[in-house]
Amino acid sequence: MKIAIVNDMAMACEALRRVIDTRPDLELIWTAHDGEEAVLHAKTQHPDILLMDLRMPRMNGSEATARIMAEAPCAIIVVTANVQDNLDLVFEAMSSGALDAVSTPQLGRNGVLLGGNELLHKIDTVGSLIRTHRAPLAPSVADVPMPYEASSSILVIGASTGGPQAVATILGQLPENFAPGVAVVQHVDEQFAPGLADWLDTRCALEVRAAHDGAPMRRGTVWLAATNNHMVMEPDLTLHYHSQPLESHYRPSVDVFFKSVAHQPFERGCGVLLTGMGKDGAAGLKRLHEQGFRTYAQNEASCVVYGMPQAAHKLGAVDHLMPPEQIGRSILNFFAAKTA
């Protein structure tokens, strides 16, 4: 795979170069020292994966990500040294199309490289997504629908590339007294999940929290999947984390969560699948649809990447294709009509 580095710090560039050099299947094709330079390079020498720093002169990484995704799209991983100090920029970049984020590897004493394996794991994961992005859709394998009794209501949301802003737009339209429980699976590394929960919390009336193992569904709280294992819902409507399936490229997986929700006894529910590369969540949304959930997917015009919603639409899993602001309003109308 062809890799590009965007970073204004010489030591960070050297650490990233050394990580890339450990693998014969990775080739460094260019290095840029600010976002403006990166945009120009991306147009002429297209990388498979671009490693993007955040704070740089002339144009920061968030702005550069938005420009590159608009003018010369490629897979982008945010690589930054100070994650907690740059959360707004991290989630702005992810809203603009960055696939993931990871801490910058460090050169320790005697030139020992620290954190290289974490970056290589991200590169491999994103590489798998790139290779499978245009693969034919697998047919849905649906379980026999389970009968259920009326008990409660729920809203579940899945998102990936470009998802943070789309999720924020929907949650921002829900009032403080919104009755259904809410749970979100956004493809993000566990080290960034608490920061994403805090970021979303400032953008809506509901309380947004990183879901702990055993978290109960409750009114007024949005639970965000917060580990690199898969979040699932158990029959007592509590949230837990499972390592299986190990082979999933997506951790946490929207499909795994949606399918676990489909087995629970909800009287009414909504499932939402937002912008993202690949097809995670498509089969899970179809399962929810078969169980009587109202289902939504983000429309192509408003998506950073139309992969996941398109996959769901092709499976016949979607009741409504809409931009996020319309999805939020429709959800409110759906639950109001059901409870009136």
N, C-alpha and C positions, 0 to 999 in steps of 0.2 A: 504494500500500500504506500502511496505517496503522501508524505506528511509535511506540513508547513508549521512554522513557529512564528508567533507574533508576541514579542516581549521586548521591553526597552532595557532590561537589566542583563548585563553580560553574563553574570554568574548563573542566572536562571536559564538563559539560552544554552550555556554550556551543560548544565545539568540535564536539560531536555534533550540536547543532542546526544549525550552519553546514553540516555535511556533508549533512544531510537537506535543507536549503534549496537545495542545488545541483541538486536533481532535482524537476521538477514532478510526477512520479508518486509521490513520497513525501510523506506528511503526518504531522507530529508531533502526536499527539492528547493526550498528557500526559507529565509528568515527575514522577517520585517520587524522594525523597531517602534512602530506606532500604527494605529489603526488606519490612518490614511494611506500609508505605504502598503498595508495589507490588502486593502481594497484594490489597489492598482495591480498588485501581484496576482491576486485571485482571478482577475479577469484574463490574465495572459498565461499563467501557469496554474491550472486548476488542480488543487490537491484533493486526495480522497478524504483526508481528515485534517482540520486546522486546529492547532492548539492556541487558544486565545487568552492573553492576559487581559486584565480589566483597566487598571490605572496606567495610562500612557500619555505622552505629550501629543498635541495636535488633535487626536481623536481617540477617545477611550474605547475599551473593548465592547461595551454595550452598543455604542453607536456603530462601530465597525461591523458587529454581527448583523445589525439591521441592514446596513448597506450591502454587505456581501450576500445575505439571503435574498435581497431584492434584485441584485445585479449579477451575481455569479454564485448561485447557491452551492454549498458544499456542507459536509458534516463538520460541525464545530463543537469542540469540547473546551469549556472555560477552564483555564489552569491559573490559579491565583494563590498567592502566598497568604493573604489575610482575608479569609472567608468571612469571618464575623464582622470585620470592619467594612466589608463591601457587599453586604447582603442585597441592598437595593440594586446595585449594578449586576450582581449574579442573576437575580430574578428578572431584571429587565432584559439581560442577554438571553435567558431561557425563554422569555416571552417572545423575543424576536427570532428565535429559532435554534439557539444552542441546545444540543442534545443532552449534555450532562456537564458536571463540574467536578473538579478534583483539585486537591492542594498541589502546589508546585513541588516537585522533588528537590531535595537539598543536597549539596555537597558537604559532607561532614569532614571530620578530621582525617588527614591522610588521603583525601580525595574519595572517601567512601560515599557511595551514592545511597541516599535514603529516600524512600517513597516511590522508587521506580516501578515496583511491582503493581502498586495501585493504579498508576497511570497506564501501564501496559494492559491491565485488566479492562480499563475503560476503553482503550483503543480496540481491544479484541471484541468487546461487547458492541461498540458502535460499528466496527467492521462487519460483524454478523448482521446487523440491521441493514447496512448498506447492501450486502449481498442478497438479502432476502426481501428487500423493499419492493422489488418488481416481480417477485415470485407469484405464481398463480395461487388463488385462494383455495385453501383446503375446504372441502365440504363440511358443513356444520354437523357435528355428532351430538345430537340432542338426547338427553335422558328422557324417559317417559315422564311427562309433566306430573308433578306431585300435587295431590289435592291439598288445599289449605283452608284454614278457617280465618275469619276476620279477626285481627288483633291490633294492628297498628299501621303506621304509614312511614315511608322512608324515601329519601332522595339519595341516589348514588351517582357519583361522577368519576369518569376516568379521563386522563389526559396525558399527553407526552410533549413532543416538540412544540413550543409556543404556548403550552398549556397554562402557565401561571396567570397570565393576564386574562385569558378566557375564563378560567375558574373564578378569578377575582370579579370579573364582570357579572357572572351569574350570582355568586354569593352576595355581591353588593346590592342586588335587587331584593334580597330576602329580608323581611322585617324581623325585628328582635323577637316577636312572638310567633315566629314560624313554627308550626306544630311538629311536622315530621322530623325524624332523626335524619342527619346528613353525614355521609362519609365520602371521602375523596381519595382516589389513588392517582397520584401524579408521579410519573417516572422521574425520580430524583434520588441521588445517593443519600443514604441515611445521615451522613454528616451535615447535609443541608436541610433535612426535613424540619428540624425545630425552627430554623430561621425562616423557612417558607411558611410554616404555621403562623409565626409572629407577623410576617409580612402580610399574609392574607387577613389576619386578625385586625389589622389597622384599616382594612379596606371594606369591612362589612359590619353589620349590626350584631351578627351572631358571634359567639365565642369560637375561635378556631384553635384547636389544640392538636399536638402530635399524639397519635393514639398509642397508649401503652397496652401491654398484653392484659386482656380482661376488661378493657374499656367498655362500659355499657352504653348502648344507644340511648340518647336522652334529648328531650326538647331543648332547643337553644344552643346546642353544641355541635360544631362541625369537627369530626375526627379525620385527621389526615394520616394516611399510611406513612410510617416513620422508620422502617428498617429495610434492609436489603433482602429480608425474607418476605413471603407473601402474606398479606393481611387477608384473613377469612372471618366470616361471621358464623358463630356457633348457634345451635337451636335456642339457647337462652338469650339470644340477641346481644351477646358480647363479642368483642373483636379480639382475635388472637393472631399469632404469627406462626407460619409453618415454613419449613425449608423446602418442602416438595411442592411442585416438581422442580428438580434440580436443573433439568435441561432447558428451562425457560430462559430466553434471552432477556426477558423483562423481569426485573426484580425491584420493586414489587410488581406483580402482574395484575392488570385490570381484569383479564379473563378469569383468573383464579378467584378474585374477589366477587365479581358479578355472579359467577356460577354458584358460589357459596350463598349469596343473598337469595338467589332464585329458589333455594330449597327451604326458605324460612316462611312462616305463616303470616305474611303481610296482607292486610285488607286492600291496600292500594300503594302504589309506588311509582316512581319515575326513575328511569335510567338515562344517563347522558354520556355520550362519547364525544370528546373534543379533539382538536388538532393533534396530529402526531404521526411519526413515521412508522411504517409497518402495518400490522393488523391486530395488535393486542387489543382486546376488548370487543372485537366484532362478534365472535362466537358467544361471549358472555352476554352481550346486549341482546342477541337473538334468544338466548335462554330466558332472559328477563321478559322479553316480548311474548314468548310462549306462555309465560306464567301470568300474563295479564298486565304487566307494567306498561305505562305510557313511556315510549322511548324517543329520544332525541339524539341527533348527531349534528355537529357543526357543519354548516354549508361550505362549499369549496372556496367561495370568494372571500370568506373571512378567516380561513385556515392559513397558518404558516405552512403546514404540510397536510395535505388532504388524505393521507394514507389510511389512518385508522377509521375515520368516518366513512370514507369511500368503501372500505372493506365491509363495514357493517351494512351500508346501503345495498351492496351487491348481494349480501346474504338475506336480504329482505327483513332486516332486524329493526328498521327505523320507521317510526310513525311520522316524524317531522324533521326535515333538514332546515336549519335556521342559523343565523348568527347568534352569538352568545347573549346579546341584549334581548333578543326576541325569545330565546329559550327561557331566560329568567322570568319574563312576563307570562309566558305560557304555563310555566310550572305553577306560578301563583294562581292563575285562573283555574288550572286543573284541580289543585287541592281545595280551593275555595268552593268550586262547584261540587266536589265530592262530599264536602262537609256541610254544605248549606242545607 
